[in-house]
Amino acid sequence: MSTTLSHTAKVRQSLHLSIDPSPYHHFRAPSSDSNTSSSDSAMNSSETAETSPPSSVSEQQDHSTVLCMYDFQSDNSIHLSFRKNEMLDIITREATGWWAAMRRGGNVVGWIPQAFVRPLSAEMAERLRSIREELRVFEYDAEQLYNSAPTSQISSDLESPLLTRVSEAENHIPARSPWSAPENQQRPHHPPSPRTPVPHPPLITVLVKRTPRNPANMSDIASRNKVTTHEPLSPLRNPPRRHYSLLASEHDSDAESPSASDRRRLEKIKQLTGSEEAVSFFSQANSPWYTKSRHSDQLRIDSDGQVRSGTTEALVEKLTSETSKDVIKAAQETAFRNAFLMTFRTFMTADQLFNALVGIYAMEYPSKITDPEYEEWKEKCSLPTQRIVLTIFTMWLEDHRLLEEEPHIAQLLTDFLNNVTPPLAVAARLIVKSIERLTFASPCVESPVVSPRRRRKSRDHKGDLLRLDPTDLAEQLSLFEYTLYSKVTPQDCLIYAKSPQLAPNLNAFCATHDKLASWVTFSVLNNEALGKRADTIDFWIKVAEKCRNMNNFASMSALITALSSVVITRLHLTWAHVGRKTNLDALSKYNEPSGGFAAFRNLQSNAEGPCVPFVGMYLTDIAHTKDQFEDVEDDGRIVFIKRQRWYETITQMLRHQLKPYNIGESMSIRGFISMHLRTTGTKDSSLAWSKSQEVQHSELAHADIRRGLEAAGF
């Protein structure tokens, strides 16, 4: 035994303890020439430290503070075991790597390995003592990361503003099962025996695991919050487990501004980079873990910043994330929200989305956070997210046909909004008023006011096409087509991609194109007289030109298609008497399918005022997008880039619906159009071919007679 203790004395000095009544006790480290008995004395004094009498020997005291980075357990009585996140006071230090330490307020001193702790400044020590013990290492690591960054010279103060605690008497929102802080870390290897110099602990791999909040799971939401029983709303009426109000008074500001040091830091970054995106990135990178997104790792984003795919939970979280201050980023985020709200029915139901948004609004606070951190989470995470959720409901209601597509959601949404408390109660009441306005608005649409230049009396056509004014017919065709076009919804277009026969409004609009072309064809072929056939072609060319001037590209395309068809172009003798063939050739260039109808796309994109577009190429784009991308990736992520492409195509296709024609309706001409579209528009194309052959033979016979007469001198 004496041999072992003698060997220990050679490695490090013996530990002699002297316990005083004060919180900090004198510690005496004997000189290196201490004998074996002194080592025995050290062992005994360590074991009986609590009862040892105070020493009269004056020793130099360290009294610095360290943070324990790892757990340390030892059966040796001269060691002081500790847990990760504890803070210890250092009494003295040895060059061997063993330090003598004690707990504040305690009376036991023991040796600890230097490599398992980190010294703290007085300011940092006081700061870490003010937060919860399990978060101290995270806070310390965050401080070190920031200090090691290139921008650390701007300011070393990373303290978040400490917000005033809200009284328990204020309104509350539910606190469901709190989600846990990241705390699962691989522990270091057990330190070596104090008989040898203490090495640094091996490098460890930090395995951060966060338990996501339950409302993000769509299947759980559907099963837990039945829409018919209003269960998603009930937590809003129950007192939370933690008695804080997530919503302050109506007169409170939206959020407190960052501290002066934070502002200076961000201003410096913006000055150096000139980019709001850099500021946003820095803020996000240095934000506390409890304010960061929880499903961002489940998104795939391309180099342009667009979301390519993601889980349902991640897409909904992205939907409700705070808008970037960078202009380009903000535009992308707005486009994402509109694309999501237009296409979400292709991968989830409206009830699932509603429940998810309500769950996010009533998000639970993270567990294991201090009171100041709770206030910071409330101001920087909870309130901004709640505002965005209300914004999403407004967009869904005003721009994406919530009442028309999901009328049963209206009552659920109203119940939810009536339970919203300040400072968002005013915004919630405005949404309720919007619901009432859209629900009880008169379905009758006022007839457009007839402009003064349209008050002339239409010519009495008496059922004869050529007695009509081409301008009058073009105007009434535009009104007729616009009425059908305005009824097409984005859901019609999305349904058309899977089952064209299930999109009646879109089918009715597209069918008019074929019916109008058929009417034009038979109006030419049914004329026996050559001159009248030529006059009819000239008339339709004039109508096509008027439609072009009125941006009625749907009717213009139908007219050009009919007049350029083989059954009409083969009538060479008729065309010899047509005076406006050159005008038709100019219009026909728009109908060329080369480049995906590039001419039509360019013409329609530059159209000003009321417009009825030709939608053939847009429907082709929708079909190609369906074939190009899968609905779901192999790992179950929703292919959102497919929905993004659909959104862009449909938006371009329907963007003219809000600009109606300011033209008075003529009942006689409108009836004339409807009658011919109904009768001749349904005729078989084979009938047109046989009729064209008859007319062509008649023209050839007429040409032979004419040549004979000319040869005879007539």
C-alpha positions in Angstrom: 0.0 0.0 0.0 2.8 2.4 0.9 4.5 1.6 -2.4 1.4 2.5 -4.4 0.9 5.7 -2.6 4.6 6.6 -3.0 4.2 6.1 -6.7 1.2 8.4 -6.7 3.2 11.1 -5.0 5.7 11.1 -7.8 3.1 11.8 -10.4 1.2 14.6 -8.6 1.2 16.3 -5.2 -1.0 14.9 -2.4 -4.3 16.6 -1.7 -4.6 18.2 1.7 -8.0 19.6 2.6 -8.8 22.2 5.1 -12.5 23.1 5.5 -13.5 26.5 6.7 -17.0 27.7 7.5 -17.0 30.0 4.4 -18.3 28.8 1.0 -14.8 28.8 -0.3 -12.3 26.7 1.7 -8.5 26.9 2.0 -6.7 24.3 0.1 -3.1 23.3 0.8 -1.0 21.5 -1.8 2.1 20.1 -0.2 5.5 20.4 -1.7 6.9 17.8 -4.0 9.1 16.3 -1.3 6.2 15.1 0.8 6.6 11.6 2.1 4.3 8.6 2.1 2.7 9.6 5.4 1.7 12.9 3.9 -0.1 10.9 1.1 -1.9 8.9 3.6 -2.9 12.1 5.3 -4.3 13.4 2.0 -6.4 10.3 1.6 -7.8 10.6 5.1 -8.5 14.3 4.9 -10.4 13.8 1.6 -12.6 11.1 3.2 -13.3 13.2 6.2 -13.4 16.6 4.6 -16.7 17.5 6.1 -15.5 17.1 9.7 -11.9 18.4 9.4 -11.1 21.4 11.5 -10.2 24.6 9.8 -6.5 25.1 9.1 -4.5 28.0 10.2 -2.2 27.7 7.3 -2.7 30.5 4.7 -2.9 29.1 1.1 -3.2 30.9 -2.3 -6.8 30.5 -3.6 -7.9 30.3 -7.3 -11.7 30.7 -6.9 -12.3 30.6 -10.7 -15.4 28.9 -12.2 -15.5 26.1 -14.8 -18.3 24.5 -16.8 -18.4 20.7 -16.9 -18.6 19.6 -20.6 -18.9 15.9 -19.9 -20.0 13.5 -17.2 -17.2 12.3 -14.9 -17.7 9.3 -12.5 -15.0 7.9 -10.3 -14.9 5.5 -7.4 -11.8 7.0 -6.0 -12.5 9.0 -2.9 -10.1 11.7 -3.7 -11.9 12.5 -7.0 -15.0 14.8 -7.3 -17.5 13.2 -9.6 -19.8 15.6 -11.6 -22.4 15.7 -14.3 -22.4 17.5 -17.7 -23.7 21.1 -17.4 -22.6 21.5 -13.7 -20.6 24.5 -12.7 -17.7 24.1 -10.2 -15.4 26.5 -8.3 -11.7 25.8 -8.8 -9.5 25.9 -5.7 -6.1 25.2 -7.2 -4.6 23.8 -10.4 -1.7 21.4 -11.0 0.4 21.1 -14.2 -0.4 17.4 -14.4 -4.0 18.2 -15.6 -5.8 17.6 -12.3 -7.5 20.5 -10.6 -9.0 20.7 -7.2 -12.6 21.9 -7.2 -15.8 22.1 -5.2 -19.4 22.9 -5.7 -20.6 26.4 -4.7 -22.1 26.3 -1.3 -20.6 22.8 -0.7 -17.9 21.6 1.6 -16.3 18.7 -0.3 -13.2 19.3 -2.4 -11.8 16.8 -4.9 -9.7 16.4 -7.9 -11.2 16.8 -11.4 -9.7 16.2 -14.9 -8.9 19.5 -16.6 -9.9 18.2 -20.0 -13.5 17.6 -19.0 -14.2 21.2 -18.0 -13.9 24.7 -19.5 -12.9 27.8 -17.6 -15.5 30.6 -17.6 -15.2 34.3 -17.3 -17.0 35.9 -14.4 -19.6 37.4 -16.8 -20.2 34.1 -18.6 -20.4 32.2 -15.3 -23.1 34.6 -14.0 -24.9 34.3 -17.3 -24.9 30.5 -17.3 -26.0 30.3 -13.7 -29.2 32.2 -14.7 -30.3 29.6 -17.2 -31.5 26.1 -16.8 -28.7 23.6 -16.0 -29.4 21.3 -19.0 -28.9 24.2 -21.5 -25.6 25.5 -20.2 -23.3 23.6 -22.6 -25.5 24.5 -25.6 -25.3 28.2 -24.6 -21.5 28.0 -24.1 -21.0 26.2 -27.4 -23.1 28.9 -29.2 -21.0 31.6 -27.6 -17.7 29.9 -28.7 -19.0 29.4 -32.3 -20.0 33.1 -32.5 -16.6 34.3 -31.1 -14.8 32.1 -33.6 -16.8 33.6 -36.6 -15.2 36.3 -38.8 -17.8 38.8 -37.6 -16.9 38.3 -33.9 -15.0 41.5 -33.8 -18.2 43.5 -34.3 -19.6 42.6 -30.9 -19.1 39.9 -28.4 -22.5 40.4 -26.7 -24.8 37.7 -27.8 -27.3 38.1 -25.0 -30.9 38.0 -26.2 -33.1 40.7 -24.8 -34.8 39.6 -21.6 -38.5 40.2 -22.0 -40.8 40.9 -19.1 -42.7 37.9 -17.9 -46.4 38.1 -18.7 -48.8 37.8 -15.7 -50.8 34.7 -15.2 -54.0 36.6 -15.4 -53.7 37.2 -19.1 -55.2 35.1 -21.9 -53.6 31.8 -22.7 -53.2 29.5 -25.6 -52.7 25.7 -25.2 -49.5 24.1 -24.3 -49.7 20.5 -25.5 -46.9 18.0 -25.0 -43.7 20.1 -25.0 -41.0 19.0 -27.5 -37.7 18.2 -26.0 -34.4 20.0 -26.3 -31.5 18.4 -28.1 -29.7 16.5 -25.4 -28.8 13.1 -26.7 -25.0 13.3 -27.1 -22.4 10.5 -27.2 -20.5 10.6 -23.9 -16.7 10.7 -23.9 -14.6 7.8 -22.8 -13.9 7.4 -19.2 -10.9 9.5 -18.2 -7.7 7.8 -17.3 -6.5 7.1 -13.8 -5.2 10.2 -11.9 -1.9 8.3 -11.5 -1.0 9.4 -15.0 -1.3 12.8 -16.7 -4.8 13.6 -17.9 -5.2 13.5 -21.7 -7.9 15.4 -23.5 -11.1 13.4 -24.0 -11.6 11.9 -27.5 -13.5 13.9 -30.1 -17.2 13.1 -30.0 -20.0 13.1 -32.5 -23.0 15.1 -31.5 -26.2 13.4 -32.3 -28.9 16.0 -32.1 -32.4 14.5 -31.8 -35.5 16.6 -31.4 -38.9 15.3 -30.9 -41.2 17.1 -33.3 -44.5 18.4 -32.1 -47.5 16.2 -32.7 -49.6 18.6 -34.7 -47.1 18.4 -37.6 -48.1 14.8 -38.2 -51.1 14.9 -40.6 -52.4 11.5 -39.8 -52.3 12.2 -36.1 -54.1 15.5 -36.6 -56.9 13.8 -38.5 -57.4 11.1 -35.9 -57.0 13.4 -32.9 -58.8 16.4 -34.0 -62.1 15.5 -35.6 -63.5 18.4 -37.6 -67.1 17.5 -36.7 -66.5 17.8 -33.0 -64.4 20.9 -33.1 -61.6 19.3 -31.1 -58.8 21.2 -32.8 -60.4 24.4 -31.2 -61.0 23.1 -27.7 -57.4 23.7 -26.5 -57.8 27.3 -27.1 -60.3 27.4 -24.3 -58.4 25.4 -21.8 -55.7 26.8 -19.4 -52.2 25.8 -20.5 -49.9 23.8 -18.2 -47.5 26.7 -18.1 -49.2 29.8 -17.1 -48.0 32.3 -19.6 -49.9 34.2 -22.2 -48.5 33.7 -25.7 -50.4 36.8 -26.8 -49.9 40.1 -25.1 -52.3 43.1 -24.9 -53.8 44.7 -27.9 -51.7 47.7 -27.3 -48.4 45.8 -27.1 -46.0 46.1 -30.0 -45.7 43.1 -32.3 -42.2 42.2 -31.1 -39.4 43.9 -29.2 -36.5 44.9 -31.3 -33.2 43.1 -30.8 -30.6 44.5 -28.4 -28.3 47.3 -29.4 -25.4 45.0 -29.9 -27.5 42.7 -32.1 -28.6 45.7 -34.2 -25.1 46.9 -34.6 -23.9 43.4 -35.6 -26.6 43.0 -38.3 -26.1 46.5 -39.6 -22.4 45.8 -40.0 -23.2 42.6 -41.9 -25.5 44.4 -44.2 -22.9 47.1 -44.7 -20.3 44.6 -45.7 -22.4 42.3 -47.9 -25.1 44.7 -49.1 -27.6 41.8 -48.8 -30.7 41.3 -46.7 -30.3 37.6 -47.4 -26.9 37.5 -45.6 -28.4 39.3 -42.6 -31.3 36.8 -42.6 -28.9 33.8 -42.9 -26.7 35.1 -40.1 -29.7 35.6 -37.9 -31.1 32.1 -38.6 -27.7 30.5 -38.1 -27.1 32.2 -34.8 -30.7 31.9 -33.5 -31.3 29.6 -30.5 -32.3 26.0 -31.2 -35.8 26.5 -29.8 -36.6 29.1 -32.5 -35.4 27.1 -35.5 -37.5 25.1 -37.9 -38.0 21.4 -37.0 -38.5 19.8 -40.4 -36.2 21.8 -42.7 -34.0 18.7 -43.1 -37.0 17.0 -44.8 -37.0 19.5 -47.7 -35.0 19.3 -50.9 -34.2 22.7 -52.3 -32.5 23.4 -55.7 -29.7 25.9 -56.4 -32.3 28.6 -57.2 -33.9 28.3 -53.8 -37.1 26.6 -55.0 -38.5 23.6 -53.1 -38.3 20.5 -55.2 -39.7 18.0 -52.7 -40.5 17.5 -49.1 -42.6 15.6 -46.6 -46.1 16.9 -45.9 -45.0 18.2 -42.4 -42.0 20.0 -43.9 -44.1 21.6 -46.7 -46.7 22.9 -44.2 -43.9 24.2 -41.9 -42.4 26.0 -45.0 -45.9 27.4 -45.7 -46.0 29.1 -42.3 -42.4 30.2 -42.0 -41.5 33.8 -41.6 -41.2 35.8 -44.8 -37.6 36.8 -45.8 -36.5 40.4 -45.9 -34.7 39.8 -49.1 -36.8 40.8 -52.1 -36.0 37.8 -54.3 -36.5 35.4 -51.4 -39.8 37.0 -50.4 -41.1 36.7 -54.0 -40.1 33.0 -54.0 -41.8 32.4 -50.6 -45.0 34.1 -51.8 -45.0 32.0 -55.0 -44.5 28.9 -52.9 -47.5 29.8 -50.7 -49.7 30.4 -53.7 -48.6 27.2 -55.4 -49.2 25.3 -52.2 -52.7 26.6 -51.7 -53.6 26.0 -55.3 -52.3 22.4 -55.5 -52.4 21.0 -51.9 -55.5 19.0 -52.8 -53.3 16.7 -54.9 -51.5 15.4 -51.8 -53.7 16.2 -48.8 -57.3 17.1 -47.9 -58.6 20.4 -46.9 -59.5 19.1 -43.5 -55.9 18.0 -42.9 -54.5 21.3 -43.9 -57.0 23.2 -41.7 -56.1 21.0 -38.7 -52.4 21.4 -39.4 -52.7 25.2 -39.5 -54.7 25.3 -36.3 -52.1 23.0 -34.6 -49.2 25.2 -35.7 -51.1 28.3 -34.5 -51.5 26.7 -31.0 -48.0 25.4 -31.0 -46.6 24.2 -27.7 -43.5 25.8 -26.2 -40.3 23.8 -26.1 -39.4 22.0 -22.9 -36.4 22.8 -20.8 -36.1 26.5 -21.5 -35.8 29.3 -19.0 -38.3 32.1 -18.5 -36.3 34.6 -20.6 -35.9 32.0 -23.3 -39.6 31.4 -23.2 -40.3 35.1 -23.7 -37.8 35.1 -26.6 -39.5 32.0 -28.2 -42.9 33.7 -27.8 -41.8 36.9 -29.5 -39.5 35.5 -32.2 -41.2 32.2 -33.0 -44.8 31.9 -31.7 -46.3 35.3 -32.5 -44.7 35.6 -36.0 -45.9 32.1 -36.9 -49.4 32.9 -35.6 -49.5 36.0 -37.8 -48.5 34.0 -40.8 -51.1 31.3 -40.1 -53.8 34.0 -40.2 -52.3 35.3 -43.4 -52.5 31.8 -44.9 -56.1 31.6 -44.0 -56.7 35.0 -45.6 -55.0 33.9 -48.8 -56.9 30.6 -48.8 -60.2 32.4 -48.4 -59.7 35.4 -50.7 -57.5 34.0 -53.5 -57.9 30.2 -53.5 -61.7 29.6 -53.3 -62.0 28.2 -49.8 -65.7 28.8 -49.6 -66.4 27.4 -53.1 -64.2 24.3 -52.8 -64.6 23.5 -49.1 -67.7 25.3 -47.7 -67.7 23.1 -44.6 -64.4 24.7 -43.6 -66.0 28.1 -43.2 -67.8 27.3 -40.0 -64.7 25.6 -38.5 -62.6 28.6 -39.5 -65.1 31.0 -37.9 -65.1 29.1 -34.7 -61.3 29.1 -34.6 -61.1 32.8 -35.3 -63.6 33.7 -32.6 -61.2 32.2 -30.1 -58.1 34.1 -31.2 -56.9 36.5 -28.5 -55.0 39.8 -28.7 -52.9 41.1 -30.3 -54.2 39.1 -33.2 -57.9 39.4 -32.4 -58.4 42.3 -34.7 -56.9 40.5 -37.7 -59.1 37.5 -36.8 -62.2 39.6 -36.8 -61.4 41.0 -40.2 -61.1 37.5 -41.6 -64.5 36.6 -40.1 -66.0 39.7 -41.8 -64.5 38.5 -45.1 -66.1 35.1 -44.6 -69.5 36.8 -44.0 -69.0 39.1 -47.0 -68.1 36.3 -49.4 -70.8 34.0 -48.0 -73.7 36.4 -48.2 -72.7 38.3 -51.2 -75.3 38.4 -54.0 -74.4 35.8 -56.7 -75.8 38.1 -59.4 -73.2 39.9 -61.4 -74.2 43.3 -62.6 -74.3 43.7 -66.4 -71.4 45.6 -67.6 -72.1 49.2 -68.4 -72.4 49.8 -72.1 -69.8 52.3 -73.3 -71.1 55.3 -75.3 -69.4 54.0 -78.5 -71.4 50.8 -78.3 -74.9 52.3 -78.1 -75.5 52.1 -81.9 -78.3 49.8 -83.0 -77.3 46.5 -84.4 -78.3 45.6 -87.9 -81.3 43.3 -88.2 -79.7 40.1 -89.5 -83.0 38.1 -90.0 -81.1 34.9 -89.6 -78.6 35.7 -92.4 -75.0 35.6 -91.4 -73.8 38.1 -94.0 -76.4 40.7 -92.8 -74.5 40.9 -89.5 -71.9 43.5 -88.8 -68.5 41.7 -88.2 -67.8 44.0 -85.3 -71.1 43.1 -83.6 -70.5 39.4 -84.0 -66.9 39.6 -82.7 -68.1 41.5 -79.6 -70.8 39.0 -78.8 -68.4 36.1 -79.4 -66.0 37.7 -77.0 -68.7 38.0 -74.3 -69.9 34.4 -74.9 -66.3 33.0 -74.7 -65.4 35.1 -71.7 -68.5 33.9 -69.8 -67.2 30.3 -70.2 -63.6 31.2 -69.6 -64.4 33.0 -66.3 -66.0 29.8 -64.9 -62.8 27.7 -65.3 -61.1 27.1 -61.9 -57.6 26.0 -61.0 -59.1 22.7 -59.7 -60.6 22.1 -63.1 -57.1 22.4 -64.6 -55.6 20.0 -62.0 -58.5 17.5 -62.5 -58.0 17.8 -66.2 -54.4 16.5 -65.8 -55.7 13.2 -64.4 -59.2 12.8 -65.8 -60.2 15.4 -68.5 -63.8 14.2 -68.5 -64.2 15.3 -64.9 -63.6 19.0 -65.6 -66.9 20.2 -67.0 -66.2 23.9 -66.9 -62.9 23.5 -68.8 -64.4 21.1 -71.2 -67.3 23.5 -72.0 -64.8 26.3 -72.7 -62.6 24.1 -74.9 -65.5 22.6 -76.7 -66.6 26.1 -77.9 -63.4 26.2 -80.0 -64.3 23.1 -82.0 -68.0 24.1 -82.3 -67.1 27.6 -83.6 -64.7 26.0 -86.1 -67.4 23.6 -87.3 -69.9 26.5 -87.6 -67.5 28.5 -89.8 -66.8 25.4 -92.0 -70.4 24.6 -92.7 -71.4 28.2 -93.2 -69.0 28.2 -96.2 -69.7 24.7 -97.6 -73.5 25.1 -97.3 -73.5 28.0 -99.8 -74.2 26.8 -103.4 -73.2 30.0 -105.1 -69.4 30.5 -105.6 -69.6 34.3 -104.9 -71.5 33.8 -101.6 -68.9 31.3 -100.5 -66.2 33.8 -101.1 -68.2 36.6 -99.3 -68.6 34.3 -96.3 -64.9 33.6 -96.1 -64.2 37.4 -96.3 -66.8 37.9 -93.5 -65.2 35.4 -91.2 -61.7 36.9 -91.9 -63.1 40.3 -90.8 -64.5 38.8 -87.6 -61.1 37.2 -86.9 -59.4 40.5 -87.2 -61.9 42.1 -84.9 -61.4 39.3 -82.4 -57.7 39.9 -82.6 -58.2 43.6 -81.8 -60.3 42.6 -78.8 -57.8 40.1 -77.5 -60.3 37.3 -78.0 -57.7 34.8 -79.1 -59.9 31.8 -78.4 -62.4 32.7 -81.1 -59.6 34.0 -83.4 -57.9 30.6 -83.2 -61.1 28.8 -84.0 -61.8 31.0 -87.0 -58.2 30.6 -88.4 -58.3 26.8 -87.8 -61.5 26.5 -89.8 -60.5 28.7 -92.7 -57.1 27.0 -92.9 -58.5 23.5 -92.9 -58.2 21.3 -96.0 -62.0 21.1 -96.5 -61.9 24.9 -97.2 -58.5 25.5 -98.8 -59.1 22.9 -101.5 -61.9 25.2 -102.9 -59.4 27.0 -105.2 -62.1 28.7 -107.4 -63.7 30.1 -104.3 -60.4 31.4 -102.9 -59.8 33.1 -106.3 -62.7 35.4 -105.4 -61.7 36.1 -101.8 -60.3 39.6 -101.3 -58.8 39.3 -97.8 -56.7 36.2 -98.2 -53.5 38.2 -97.4 -55.1 39.3 -94.0 -55.8 35.6 -93.2 -52.2 34.7 -94.0 -51.0 37.2 -91.5 -53.3 35.9 -88.8 -52.4 32.3 -89.5 -48.8 32.8 -88.3 -50.2 33.0 -84.7 -51.8 29.6 -85.1 -48.5 27.8 -86.0 -47.7 25.1 -83.4 -44.0 25.6 -83.7 -42.2 26.4 -80.5 -45.2 25.3 -78.4 -47.3 28.1 -80.0 -44.6 30.6 -79.3 -46.4 33.3 -81.3 -49.6 32.9 -79.3 -47.8 32.8 -76.0 -46.0 36.1 -76.8 -49.2 37.7 -78.1 -51.2 36.7 -75.0 -48.5 37.6 -72.5 -48.4 41.2 -73.9 -52.2 41.6 -74.0 -53.6 44.6 -72.2 -57.2 44.8 -70.9 -59.9 42.1 -71.3 -58.7 39.0 -72.9 -59.9 35.4 -73.7 -56.8 33.4 -74.2 -56.3 30.4 -76.5 -55.5 27.6 -73.9 -54.5 24.7 -76.0 -50.8 25.1 -75.3 -51.4 25.5 -71.6 -53.3 22.2 -71.4 -50.4 20.6 -73.3 -48.0 22.0 -70.7 -50.1 20.6 -67.8 -50.1 17.1 -69.5 -46.4 17.2 -70.1 -45.7 18.2 -66.4 -47.8 15.2 -65.3 -45.8 12.9 -67.4 -42.4 14.4 -66.6 -42.6 14.2 -62.8 -43.7 11.5 -60.3 -46.2 12.4 -57.7 -44.1 11.1 -54.8 -40.5 10.2 -54.5 -39.3 6.8 -53.4 -38.7 8.0 -49.8 -42.3 9.3 -49.6 -41.6 13.0 -50.2 -44.1 15.0 -52.2 -42.6 16.2 -55.5 -43.5 19.8 -55.1 -41.7 21.0 -58.2 -44.4 19.3 -60.2 -47.0 21.4 -58.3 -45.0 24.5 -58.8 -45.0 24.0 -62.6 -48.7 23.4 -62.6 -49.2 26.6 -60.5 -47.2 28.6 -63.0 -49.0 27.2 -66.0 -52.5 27.6 -64.5 -51.7 31.1 -63.3 -50.7 32.2 -66.7 -53.7 30.5 -68.2 -56.3 32.1 -65.9 -54.7 35.5 -65.2 -57.2 37.3 -67.5 -60.3 36.2 -65.6 -60.5 39.4 -63.5 -60.8 41.7 -66.5 -64.3 41.4 -68.1 -65.4 43.1 -71.3 -67.3 46.3 -70.9 -69.7 45.5 -73.7 -73.5 45.4 -73.7 -75.1 42.0 -74.5 -77.3 41.7 -77.6 -79.8 39.1 -77.0 -80.6 38.5 -80.7 -77.0 38.0 -81.7 -76.3 36.0 -78.6 -79.2 33.7 -79.5 -78.0 33.5 -83.1 -74.6 32.4 -81.9 -75.9 29.8 -79.4 -78.3 28.3 -82.0 -75.6 27.8 -84.6 -73.1 26.4 -82.1 -75.7 24.0 -80.9 -76.8 22.8 -84.4 -73.8 22.9 -86.7 -71.2 22.7 -84.0 -72.0 19.0 -83.3 -71.8 17.8 -86.9 -69.4 15.0 -87.8 -66.1 16.0 -89.4 -66.6 13.3 -92.0 -69.7 15.1 -93.2 -67.7 18.2 -93.8 -65.2 16.2 -95.9 -68.0 14.8 -98.1 -69.6 18.2 -98.5 -66.3 19.7 -99.4 -65.8 17.0 -102.2 -69.2 17.9 -103.6 -68.4 21.6 -103.7 -65.0 20.9 -105.2 -66.5 18.8 -108.0 -69.0 21.6 -108.6 -66.2 24.1 -108.9 -64.3 21.9 -111.4 -67.4 21.5 -113.5 -68.0 25.2 -113.4 -64.4 25.8 -114.4 -64.7 23.5 -117.4 -67.8 25.2 -118.6 -66.1 28.6 -118.2 -63.1 27.5 -120.2 -65.4 26.2 -123.0 -67.2 29.5 -123.2 -64.0 31.4 -123.3 -62.7 29.2 -126.1 -66.0 29.9 -128.0 -65.3 33.6 -127.8 -67.7 34.4 -125.0 
